[in-house]
Amino acid sequence: MKKKAAVIVLIFIGLMVIVDKMVMPLYISHGTVKVVPDVLNLKYEDASSKLSHAGLTAIKSYHVKYLSGVDSNIVLSQMPEAGVEVKPGRNVYLVVNKLEKPSFPMPDLLGRPELDARETVARMDLKLQNVQISSVTNSEENGRVLSQSIPAQTMVKAGSAVSMIVGRLEVSAEGMKKLTVPDVLGMSLDQAKQAVADAGLKLGKVTTEYSASLVPNTVISQKPAVNSYVSPDQLVELTVVTSE
């Protein structure tokens, strides 16, 4: 009987240990798991308050880079995510935009094509305030940036306003005008020179060609051809007769 009683006592003690170590913790912890609420797109203060009411703690953190046009007090993401079960008092990290706009060196736009410069300004999150046009005579400067309002390498922040001047090749009215080459064939060299000048053109190279039958200094060939349309800077080349 004593052995049976001892066995019963041991069994009872074992059951009590199991209840104390396993069953009671499960019973006590039941219902203490917290579900993380959704606080995305809320103001940080409101998100923190909502988490606090849920028995959780908000911890502010910042986005890895500044986001242009995004309020720095709005929750962009959270960790753990909404719906996850966690222990009471768990930290929930709320990511917001950086407060300060980052500074960076102003890019060098000089000599770049206008489109390239515009794309660079947009990519750097700068504001192109004004683009002025300046006449140029050098074709290599046509359509390229001649100057910028903020010098290259100057430290600027996103959203800073910048202006630039772009070259435009301007052709004068005289340069656009076409002239007609006069007919000087058969004229003397002096007569031909005068006719070329009267037409607004300039005399170019004069070559000679021997002929025993034609009058010396008579024009027998011209280039460009008679009645050709040429620019004012076009030279008229002549070939005249020589008796030697």
Buried (B, 14 or more C-beta within 10 A) or exposed (E): EEEEEEEEEEEEEEEEEEEEEEEEEEEEEEEEEBEBBEBBEBBBEEBBBBBEEBBBBBEEEBBEEBBEEEEBBBBBEBEBEEEEEBEEEBEBEBBBBBEEBEEBEBBBBBEBEBEBBBEBBEEBBBEBEEBEEEEBEEEEBBBBBBBBBBEEEEEBEBEBEBBBBBBBEEEEEEEEEEBBBBBBBEBBBEBBBBBBEEBBBEBEEBEBEEBEEBEBBBBBEBEBEEEBEBEBEBEBEBBBBBEE
